[in-house]
Amino acid sequence: MARKSWMYAVLEAVQAEMRKDKSMVWLFELTPPVASTPGKPVINLEKEFGRIRVNNTGIDEMWMAGATLGCGLAGVKAVTYIPYQGNGMCFQMIQNHAGKLRHMTGGDAAMPIVFILEMTGQTPGFAGQHSDYEIDTYYAHIPGVKTVIPSTPADAKGMMVSAIRDPNPVVYLYPAGLRDMMEEVPDEQYTTPLDKAAIRTEGSDITIVGSGGGMPEVLKAATQLQGSGMKVETIDLRCFKPMDTETLVKSVQKTKRLLTVDQSYYTLCPGAEVIARVAENVDGARFKRIAFPDAPPPASPEMFLWMRPNADHIVKAASQLVG
């Protein structure tokens, strides 16, 4: 057990799985699969496994996605890392092929593939063309594809192991804003379910649901609210598809109040789906959601941070809902 960064935990999981499966491959562009953390050996997948198994594809995200699909159809486990600039370019391959091939072949075509898609989140100072890309809802909408978004290094490792071992295609969303997060992560391999939300704090007055890069602000707000006497239950979604409706419903049956927090755009944000599922199963509850406004992010960091849901916004919305 040691303190590890988000990406170190991910590469540690991949490294162990590649050592076990001699045919497994990693595809990437621009960003070499290298990570370090204090007191631990540097992980360099390309150096350890060679350029055939760890392939720098060049800048062609649709080709990367297609090659990953081909690996899956051949029964080869593959993980591909696509930085945020290329997420839109690979969407058609994932939507029209990865999500359908197992169904179209009656389950005969295994697809043990993982797409790590980097999300800039709503990043101050990057302006719209570089940070206007929260893609969580896009991929969660695709049938046949599991879509997950870890928010801690420990979950990042456990969910990567589960994703690699899953016979279905997995879109594994990586919030770049969590790049520097550090926490204790076990050295051994372990799995974290791809269909289970995590209750981060328990309470009876209000349920606050967040995910990915928004979770640090949710937990910060929960601490402030608890300091004022409010009993807050916070839930980290972790999995958009399949979504853990049972955990959400049980929590709101207890609290009767639900606040969802998203860094993605307000219209059709993940929180809208959360509220819909809970409303179908819980009578007499009150609901509210906050998300990034339906507008491209400005270049000014001050304006940007004012638009993005933060702890102060969450505290205000929760206080209104409980009051």
DRENKOLRO-669468 format. One record per residue (C-alpha): residue in one letter; y, x negated, z; chain. Coordinates in nm, 4 decimals, always signed. Layout:
+---------+----------+----------+----------+--------+
| residuo |        Y |        X |        Z | cadena |
+---------+----------+----------+----------+--------+
|       a |        Y |        X |        Z |      A |
...
+---------+----------+----------+----------+--------+
END
This chain:
+---------+----------+----------+----------+--------+
| residuo |        Y |        X |        Z | cadena |
+---------+----------+----------+----------+--------+
|       m |  +0.0000 |  +0.0000 |  +0.0000 |      A |
|       a |  +0.3419 |  -0.1358 |  -0.0961 |      A |
|       r |  +0.6847 |  -0.0154 |  -0.1980 |      A |
|       k |  +0.6864 |  +0.0328 |  -0.5741 |      A |
|       s |  +0.9234 |  +0.1648 |  -0.8365 |      A |
|       w |  +0.8520 |  +0.4700 |  -1.0510 |      A |
|       m |  +0.7611 |  +0.2649 |  -1.3595 |      A |
|       y |  +0.5608 |  +0.0061 |  -1.1675 |      A |
|       a |  +0.3487 |  +0.2882 |  -1.0244 |      A |
|       v |  +0.2944 |  +0.4312 |  -1.3734 |      A |
|       l |  +0.1961 |  +0.0985 |  -1.5293 |      A |
|       e |  -0.0333 |  +0.0235 |  -1.2352 |      A |
|       a |  -0.2188 |  +0.3472 |  -1.3076 |      A |
|       v |  -0.2398 |  +0.2708 |  -1.6810 |      A |
|       q |  -0.3495 |  -0.0884 |  -1.6221 |      A |
|       a |  -0.6452 |  +0.0182 |  -1.4064 |      A |
|       e |  -0.7548 |  +0.2841 |  -1.6563 |      A |
|       m |  -0.7307 |  +0.0369 |  -1.9480 |      A |
|       r |  -0.9449 |  -0.2124 |  -1.7572 |      A |
|       k |  -1.2129 |  +0.0557 |  -1.7179 |      A |
|       d |  -1.1952 |  +0.1899 |  -2.0746 |      A |
|       k |  -1.1961 |  -0.0956 |  -2.3263 |      A |
|       s |  -1.0914 |  +0.1327 |  -2.6140 |      A |
|       m |  -0.7844 |  +0.2859 |  -2.4478 |      A |
|       v |  -0.4486 |  +0.2000 |  -2.6080 |      A |
|       w |  -0.0751 |  +0.2038 |  -2.5265 |      A |
|       l |  +0.1871 |  +0.2584 |  -2.7990 |      A |
|       f |  +0.5550 |  +0.1837 |  -2.7501 |      A |
|       e |  +0.8821 |  +0.1079 |  -2.9221 |      A |
|       l |  +1.1736 |  -0.0993 |  -2.7943 |      A |
|       t |  +1.0611 |  -0.0999 |  -2.4291 |      A |
|       p |  +0.7750 |  -0.3438 |  -2.3510 |      A |
|       p |  +0.5294 |  -0.2190 |  -2.0845 |      A |
|       v |  +0.6373 |  -0.4686 |  -1.8190 |      A |
|       a |  +0.7234 |  -0.3966 |  -1.4560 |      A |
|       s |  +0.7664 |  -0.5912 |  -1.1349 |      A |
|       t |  +0.8105 |  -0.5079 |  -0.7708 |      A |
|       p |  +0.8671 |  -0.7368 |  -0.4677 |      A |
|       g |  +0.5479 |  -0.8863 |  -0.3298 |      A |
|       k |  +0.3272 |  -0.7589 |  -0.6134 |      A |
|       p |  +0.2122 |  -0.9273 |  -0.9362 |      A |
|       v |  +0.4101 |  -0.8571 |  -1.2528 |      A |
|       i |  +0.2389 |  -0.6008 |  -1.4760 |      A |
|       n |  +0.2548 |  -0.6884 |  -1.8464 |      A |
|       l |  +0.0165 |  -0.4703 |  -2.0446 |      A |
|       e |  +0.0819 |  -0.6459 |  -2.3760 |      A |
|       k |  +0.0054 |  -0.9883 |  -2.2295 |      A |
|       e |  -0.3120 |  -0.8683 |  -2.0573 |      A |
|       f |  -0.4646 |  -0.6484 |  -2.3261 |      A |
|       g |  -0.3224 |  -0.7948 |  -2.6476 |      A |
|       r |  -0.1220 |  -0.6493 |  -2.9337 |      A |
|       i |  -0.4035 |  -0.4440 |  -3.0832 |      A |
|       r |  -0.4474 |  -0.2311 |  -2.7710 |      A |
|       v |  -0.0773 |  -0.2483 |  -2.6714 |      A |
|       n |  +0.1048 |  -0.1870 |  -2.9957 |      A |
|       n |  +0.4767 |  -0.2202 |  -3.0644 |      A |
|       t |  +0.4987 |  +0.0388 |  -3.3403 |      A |
|       g |  +0.8531 |  -0.0109 |  -3.4606 |      A |
|       i |  +1.1149 |  +0.2635 |  -3.4533 |      A |
|       d |  +0.9333 |  +0.5661 |  -3.5940 |      A |
|       e |  +0.8673 |  +0.8270 |  -3.3274 |      A |
|       m |  +0.6943 |  +1.0760 |  -3.5568 |      A |
|       w |  +0.4544 |  +0.8016 |  -3.6645 |      A |
|       m |  +0.3931 |  +0.7158 |  -3.2989 |      A |
|       a |  +0.3106 |  +1.0763 |  -3.2184 |      A |
|       g |  +0.0857 |  +1.1042 |  -3.5239 |      A |
|       a |  -0.0984 |  +0.7825 |  -3.4384 |      A |
|       t |  -0.1485 |  +0.9086 |  -3.0840 |      A |
|       l |  -0.2953 |  +1.2324 |  -3.2201 |      A |
|       g |  -0.5274 |  +1.0329 |  -3.4429 |      A |
|       c |  -0.6505 |  +0.8361 |  -3.1427 |      A |
|       g |  -0.7209 |  +1.1562 |  -2.9562 |      A |
|       l |  -0.9130 |  +1.3085 |  -3.2465 |      A |
|       a |  -1.1253 |  +0.9933 |  -3.2590 |      A |
|       g |  -1.1991 |  +1.0258 |  -2.8863 |      A |
|       v |  -0.9800 |  +0.7303 |  -2.7925 |      A |
|       k |  -0.7584 |  +0.7637 |  -2.4874 |      A |
|       a |  -0.3986 |  +0.6851 |  -2.5757 |      A |
|       v |  -0.0679 |  +0.6740 |  -2.3929 |      A |
|       t |  +0.2538 |  +0.6526 |  -2.5926 |      A |
|       y |  +0.5968 |  +0.5811 |  -2.4449 |      A |
|       i |  +0.8827 |  +0.7357 |  -2.6415 |      A |
|       p |  +1.2394 |  +0.6650 |  -2.5234 |      A |
|       y |  +1.4930 |  +0.9447 |  -2.5109 |      A |
|       q |  +1.6431 |  +0.8740 |  -2.8530 |      A |
|       g |  +1.3144 |  +0.9690 |  -3.0217 |      A |
|       n |  +1.2073 |  +1.2776 |  -2.8302 |      A |
|       g |  +1.3253 |  +1.5195 |  -3.0964 |      A |
|       m |  +1.1540 |  +1.3256 |  -3.3730 |      A |
|       c |  +0.8088 |  +1.3685 |  -3.2191 |      A |
|       f |  +0.8477 |  +1.7360 |  -3.1269 |      A |
|       q |  +0.6951 |  +1.8738 |  -3.4465 |      A |
|       m |  +0.3789 |  +1.6648 |  -3.4083 |      A |
|       i |  +0.3298 |  +1.7767 |  -3.0495 |      A |
|       q |  +0.4206 |  +2.1409 |  -3.1091 |      A |
|       n |  +0.2287 |  +2.1988 |  -3.4317 |      A |
|       h |  -0.0688 |  +1.9675 |  -3.3847 |      A |
|       a |  -0.1277 |  +1.8405 |  -3.0308 |      A |
|       g |  -0.0963 |  +2.1888 |  -2.8859 |      A |
|       k |  -0.3267 |  +2.3534 |  -3.1398 |      A |
|       l |  -0.6066 |  +2.1199 |  -3.2470 |      A |
|       r |  -0.8380 |  +2.1805 |  -2.9499 |      A |
|       h |  -0.8040 |  +2.5553 |  -3.0024 |      A |
|       m |  -0.8414 |  +2.5374 |  -3.3808 |      A |
|       t |  -1.1653 |  +2.3399 |  -3.3430 |      A |
|       g |  -1.3100 |  +2.5620 |  -3.0727 |      A |
|       g |  -1.2746 |  +2.2834 |  -2.8194 |      A |
|       d |  -1.4702 |  +2.0301 |  -3.0251 |      A |
|       a |  -1.1681 |  +1.8030 |  -3.0692 |      A |
|       a |  -1.0946 |  +1.6317 |  -2.7387 |      A |
|       m |  -0.7350 |  +1.5194 |  -2.7041 |      A |
|       p |  -0.7228 |  +1.2675 |  -2.4154 |      A |
|       i |  -0.3659 |  +1.1651 |  -2.4932 |      A |
|       v |  -0.0464 |  +1.1311 |  -2.2934 |      A |
|       f |  +0.3093 |  +1.1383 |  -2.4287 |      A |
|       i |  +0.5521 |  +0.9760 |  -2.1857 |      A |
|       l |  +0.8869 |  +1.1185 |  -2.2920 |      A |
|       e |  +1.1882 |  +0.9598 |  -2.1278 |      A |
|       m |  +1.4660 |  +1.1991 |  -2.0294 |      A |
|       t |  +1.8106 |  +1.0599 |  -1.9691 |      A |
|       g |  +1.8805 |  +1.3509 |  -1.7456 |      A |
|       q |  +2.2439 |  +1.4391 |  -1.7273 |      A |
|       t |  +2.3704 |  +1.0814 |  -1.7036 |      A |
|       p |  +2.7414 |  +1.0266 |  -1.6272 |      A |
|       g |  +2.9292 |  +0.8185 |  -1.8801 |      A |
|       f |  +2.6749 |  +0.8497 |  -2.1627 |      A |
|       a |  +2.8480 |  +1.1444 |  -2.3332 |      A |
|       g |  +2.6733 |  +1.4247 |  -2.5174 |      A |
|       q |  +2.4974 |  +1.2280 |  -2.7910 |      A |
|       h |  +2.3115 |  +1.0134 |  -2.5361 |      A |
|       s |  +2.2604 |  +1.2371 |  -2.2343 |      A |
|       d |  +2.2492 |  +1.5815 |  -2.3904 |      A |
|       y |  +1.8714 |  +1.5845 |  -2.3834 |      A |
|       e |  +1.6946 |  +1.7659 |  -2.1035 |      A |
|       i |  +1.3708 |  +1.8473 |  -2.2833 |      A |
|       d |  +1.1660 |  +2.0059 |  -2.0061 |      A |
|       t |  +1.1852 |  +2.3630 |  -2.1345 |      A |
|       y |  +1.1178 |  +2.2624 |  -2.4954 |      A |
|       y |  +0.7755 |  +2.1173 |  -2.4244 |      A |
|       a |  +0.6772 |  +2.3619 |  -2.1500 |      A |
|       h |  +0.7006 |  +2.6346 |  -2.4144 |      A |
|       i |  +0.4142 |  +2.4872 |  -2.6257 |      A |
|       p |  +0.0690 |  +2.6462 |  -2.5803 |      A |
|       g |  -0.2174 |  +2.4016 |  -2.5389 |      A |
|       v |  -0.0064 |  +2.1198 |  -2.3944 |      A |
|       k |  +0.0183 |  +2.0452 |  -2.0244 |      A |
|       t |  +0.3732 |  +1.9524 |  -1.9223 |      A |
|       v |  +0.4409 |  +1.7663 |  -1.5978 |      A |
|       i |  +0.7407 |  +1.5956 |  -1.4370 |      A |
|       p |  +0.6797 |  +1.3747 |  -1.1298 |      A |
|       s |  +0.9806 |  +1.3107 |  -0.9074 |      A |
|       t |  +0.8442 |  +1.0319 |  -0.6848 |      A |
|       p |  +0.6647 |  +0.7023 |  -0.7556 |      A |
|       a |  +0.3575 |  +0.8209 |  -0.5626 |      A |
|       d |  +0.3307 |  +1.1351 |  -0.7737 |      A |
|       a |  +0.4091 |  +0.9336 |  -1.0854 |      A |
|       k |  +0.0973 |  +0.7223 |  -1.0323 |      A |
|       g |  -0.1373 |  +1.0005 |  -0.9257 |      A |
|       m |  -0.0290 |  +1.2321 |  -1.2062 |      A |
|       m |  -0.0599 |  +0.9551 |  -1.4658 |      A |
|       v |  -0.4202 |  +0.8929 |  -1.3624 |      A |
|       s |  -0.4907 |  +1.2675 |  -1.3862 |      A |
|       a |  -0.3167 |  +1.2904 |  -1.7243 |      A |
|       i |  -0.5169 |  +1.0021 |  -1.8732 |      A |
|       r |  -0.8444 |  +1.1543 |  -1.7530 |      A |
|       d |  -0.7604 |  +1.5040 |  -1.8774 |      A |
|       p |  -0.9223 |  +1.6067 |  -2.2097 |      A |
|       n |  -0.6086 |  +1.7998 |  -2.3061 |      A |
|       p |  -0.2805 |  +1.6559 |  -2.4385 |      A |
|       v |  -0.0253 |  +1.5985 |  -2.1630 |      A |
|       v |  +0.3498 |  +1.5696 |  -2.2024 |      A |
|       y |  +0.4553 |  +1.3505 |  -1.9125 |      A |
|       l |  +0.8306 |  +1.3749 |  -1.8620 |      A |
|       y |  +1.0037 |  +1.0700 |  -1.7176 |      A |
|       p |  +1.3499 |  +1.1328 |  -1.5650 |      A |
|       a |  +1.5304 |  +0.8048 |  -1.6281 |      A |
|       g |  +1.7572 |  +0.8715 |  -1.3309 |      A |
|       l |  +1.4597 |  +0.7987 |  -1.1045 |      A |
|       r |  +1.4033 |  +0.4533 |  -1.2528 |      A |
|       d |  +1.5186 |  +0.2667 |  -0.9415 |      A |
|       m |  +1.3513 |  +0.4918 |  -0.6831 |      A |
|       m |  +1.1160 |  +0.3005 |  -0.4512 |      A |
|       e |  +0.8552 |  +0.4276 |  -0.2059 |      A |
|       e |  +0.5149 |  +0.3423 |  -0.0579 |      A |
|       v |  +0.2422 |  +0.3872 |  -0.3204 |      A |
|       p |  -0.1310 |  +0.3193 |  -0.2643 |      A |
|       d |  -0.2783 |  +0.0261 |  -0.4560 |      A |
|       e |  -0.6026 |  +0.2056 |  -0.5394 |      A |
|       q |  -0.6395 |  +0.4679 |  -0.8116 |      A |
|       y |  -0.6052 |  +0.8317 |  -0.7025 |      A |
|       t |  -0.5368 |  +1.1616 |  -0.8728 |      A |
|       t |  -0.2640 |  +1.4200 |  -0.8199 |      A |
|       p |  -0.3282 |  +1.7695 |  -0.9628 |      A |
|       l |  -0.1524 |  +1.8658 |  -1.2858 |      A |
|       d |  -0.1273 |  +2.2300 |  -1.1782 |      A |
|       k |  +0.0073 |  +2.2152 |  -0.8233 |      A |
|       a |  +0.3628 |  +2.2222 |  -0.6878 |      A |
|       a |  +0.4518 |  +2.0245 |  -0.3753 |      A |
|       i |  +0.6165 |  +2.1735 |  -0.0670 |      A |
|       r |  +0.8579 |  +1.9009 |  +0.0447 |      A |
|       t |  +1.0048 |  +2.0787 |  +0.3501 |      A |
|       e |  +0.8938 |  +2.3977 |  +0.5247 |      A |
|       g |  +1.1208 |  +2.6805 |  +0.6317 |      A |
|       s |  +1.1545 |  +3.0571 |  +0.6587 |      A |
|       d |  +1.5135 |  +3.1409 |  +0.5578 |      A |
|       i |  +1.5280 |  +3.0371 |  +0.1903 |      A |
|       t |  +1.3120 |  +2.8774 |  -0.0792 |      A |
|       i |  +1.4821 |  +2.6161 |  -0.2986 |      A |
|       v |  +1.2894 |  +2.5048 |  -0.6074 |      A |
|       g |  +1.3731 |  +2.1984 |  -0.8146 |      A |
|       s |  +1.2039 |  +1.9369 |  -1.0292 |      A |
|       g |  +1.2309 |  +1.5847 |  -1.1671 |      A |
|       g |  +1.5671 |  +1.4141 |  -1.1418 |      A |
|       g |  +1.7155 |  +1.7092 |  -0.9538 |      A |
|       m |  +1.4877 |  +1.6757 |  -0.6516 |      A |
|       p |  +1.6879 |  +1.4064 |  -0.4677 |      A |
|       e |  +1.9907 |  +1.6393 |  -0.4654 |      A |
|       v |  +1.7745 |  +1.9334 |  -0.3549 |      A |
|       l |  +1.6411 |  +1.7349 |  -0.0602 |      A |
|       k |  +1.9883 |  +1.6062 |  +0.0269 |      A |
|       a |  +2.1186 |  +1.9626 |  +0.0310 |      A |
|       a |  +1.8225 |  +2.0803 |  +0.2386 |      A |
|       t |  +1.9035 |  +1.8193 |  +0.5034 |      A |
|       q |  +2.2632 |  +1.9426 |  +0.5218 |      A |
|       l |  +2.1561 |  +2.3064 |  +0.5436 |      A |
|       q |  +1.8969 |  +2.2338 |  +0.8102 |      A |
|       g |  +2.1649 |  +2.0532 |  +1.0071 |      A |
|       s |  +2.3618 |  +2.3778 |  +1.0176 |      A |
|       g |  +2.0605 |  +2.5736 |  +1.1440 |      A |
|       m |  +1.9181 |  +2.7106 |  +0.8183 |      A |
|       k |  +1.5403 |  +2.6864 |  +0.7800 |      A |
|       v |  +1.4886 |  +2.5649 |  +0.4233 |      A |
|       e |  +1.1648 |  +2.5480 |  +0.2295 |      A |
|       t |  +1.1914 |  +2.3117 |  -0.0678 |      A |
|       i |  +0.9402 |  +2.3066 |  -0.3512 |      A |
|       d |  +0.9037 |  +2.0361 |  -0.6145 |      A |
|       l |  +0.7602 |  +2.2086 |  -0.9227 |      A |
|       r |  +0.5965 |  +1.8931 |  -1.0617 |      A |
|       c |  +0.4120 |  +2.0991 |  -1.3249 |      A |
|       f |  +0.5858 |  +2.3246 |  -1.5782 |      A |
|       k |  +0.2636 |  +2.4183 |  -1.7550 |      A |
|       p |  +0.0450 |  +2.5247 |  -1.5923 |      A |
|       m |  +0.2994 |  +2.6401 |  -1.3339 |      A |
|       d |  +0.1859 |  +2.6888 |  -0.9749 |      A |
|       t |  +0.2855 |  +3.0542 |  -0.9395 |      A |
|       e |  +0.0759 |  +3.1006 |  -0.6251 |      A |
|       t |  +0.2721 |  +2.8477 |  -0.4181 |      A |
|       l |  +0.6046 |  +2.9894 |  -0.5380 |      A |
|       v |  +0.5078 |  +3.3489 |  -0.4603 |      A |
|       k |  +0.3714 |  +3.2694 |  -0.1141 |      A |
|       s |  +0.6910 |  +3.0890 |  -0.0215 |      A |
|       v |  +0.9249 |  +3.3675 |  -0.1350 |      A |
|       q |  +0.7071 |  +3.6324 |  +0.0278 |      A |
|       k |  +0.7948 |  +3.4520 |  +0.3498 |      A |
|       t |  +1.1640 |  +3.3713 |  +0.2912 |      A |
|       k |  +1.2663 |  +3.6632 |  +0.0640 |      A |
|       r |  +1.5296 |  +3.4364 |  -0.0928 |      A |
|       l |  +1.4898 |  +3.2029 |  -0.3900 |      A |
|       l |  +1.7360 |  +2.9486 |  -0.5272 |      A |
|       t |  +1.6366 |  +2.7440 |  -0.8317 |      A |
|       v |  +1.8078 |  +2.4168 |  -0.9246 |      A |
|       d |  +1.7885 |  +2.2603 |  -1.2718 |      A |
|       q |  +1.9597 |  +1.9682 |  -1.4418 |      A |
|       s |  +1.8749 |  +2.1275 |  -1.7758 |      A |
|       y |  +2.0901 |  +2.3952 |  -1.9381 |      A |
|       y |  +2.1371 |  +2.7333 |  -1.7738 |      A |
|       t |  +1.9962 |  +2.9469 |  -2.0543 |      A |
|       l |  +1.6147 |  +2.9494 |  -2.0388 |      A |
|       c |  +1.6054 |  +2.6689 |  -1.7818 |      A |
|       p |  +1.2785 |  +2.6224 |  -1.5855 |      A |
|       g |  +1.4320 |  +2.8109 |  -1.2948 |      A |
|       a |  +1.4566 |  +3.1232 |  -1.5090 |      A |
|       e |  +1.0774 |  +3.1160 |  -1.5512 |      A |
|       v |  +1.0301 |  +3.0561 |  -1.1788 |      A |
|       i |  +1.2466 |  +3.3559 |  -1.0922 |      A |
|       a |  +1.0686 |  +3.5770 |  -1.3464 |      A |
|       r |  +0.7246 |  +3.4926 |  -1.2078 |      A |
|       v |  +0.8295 |  +3.5457 |  -0.8484 |      A |
|       a |  +1.0140 |  +3.8717 |  -0.9266 |      A |
|       e |  +0.6954 |  +4.0092 |  -1.0841 |      A |
|       n |  +0.5077 |  +3.9516 |  -0.7582 |      A |
|       v |  +0.7560 |  +3.9835 |  -0.4710 |      A |
|       d |  +0.9479 |  +4.3011 |  -0.3924 |      A |
|       g |  +1.2821 |  +4.2997 |  -0.2153 |      A |
|       a |  +1.3659 |  +3.9323 |  -0.2719 |      A |
|       r |  +1.7069 |  +3.7927 |  -0.3652 |      A |
|       f |  +1.7493 |  +3.5361 |  -0.6419 |      A |
|       k |  +2.0027 |  +3.2844 |  -0.7651 |      A |
|       r |  +1.9868 |  +2.9914 |  -1.0063 |      A |
|       i |  +2.2165 |  +2.7008 |  -1.0735 |      A |
|       a |  +2.1871 |  +2.4658 |  -1.3699 |      A |
|       f |  +2.3947 |  +2.2546 |  -1.6035 |      A |
|       p |  +2.6409 |  +2.4755 |  -1.7983 |      A |
|       d |  +2.5621 |  +2.5604 |  -2.1600 |      A |
|       a |  +2.7941 |  +2.2903 |  -2.2934 |      A |
|       p |  +2.7512 |  +1.9328 |  -2.4176 |      A |
|       p |  +2.8154 |  +1.6799 |  -2.1400 |      A |
|       p |  +3.1595 |  +1.5137 |  -2.1518 |      A |
|       a |  +3.2042 |  +1.1370 |  -2.1563 |      A |
|       s |  +3.4132 |  +1.1399 |  -1.8381 |      A |
|       p |  +3.1815 |  +1.0683 |  -1.5407 |      A |
|       e |  +3.4096 |  +1.2687 |  -1.3092 |      A |
|       m |  +3.3875 |  +1.5810 |  -1.5241 |      A |
|       f |  +3.0191 |  +1.5219 |  -1.5805 |      A |
|       l |  +2.9380 |  +1.5046 |  -1.2094 |      A |
|       w |  +3.1434 |  +1.8178 |  -1.1494 |      A |
|       m |  +2.9303 |  +2.0060 |  -1.4046 |      A |
|       r |  +2.5909 |  +1.8789 |  -1.2896 |      A |
|       p |  +2.4234 |  +2.0606 |  -0.9966 |      A |
|       n |  +2.4525 |  +1.8406 |  -0.6895 |      A |
|       a |  +2.3970 |  +1.8755 |  -0.3156 |      A |
|       d |  +2.7355 |  +2.0415 |  -0.2590 |      A |
|       h |  +2.6668 |  +2.3004 |  -0.5303 |      A |
|       i |  +2.3240 |  +2.3679 |  -0.3820 |      A |
|       v |  +2.4578 |  +2.4056 |  -0.0272 |      A |
|       k |  +2.7229 |  +2.6518 |  -0.1466 |      A |
|       a |  +2.4752 |  +2.8610 |  -0.3490 |      A |
|       a |  +2.2180 |  +2.8671 |  -0.0666 |      A |
|       s |  +2.4815 |  +2.9713 |  +0.1868 |      A |
|       q |  +2.5890 |  +3.2588 |  -0.0387 |      A |
|       l |  +2.2301 |  +3.3719 |  -0.0854 |      A |
|       v |  +2.1415 |  +3.3646 |  +0.2830 |      A |
|       g |  +2.4759 |  +3.5050 |  +0.3948 |      A |
+---------+----------+----------+----------+--------+
END
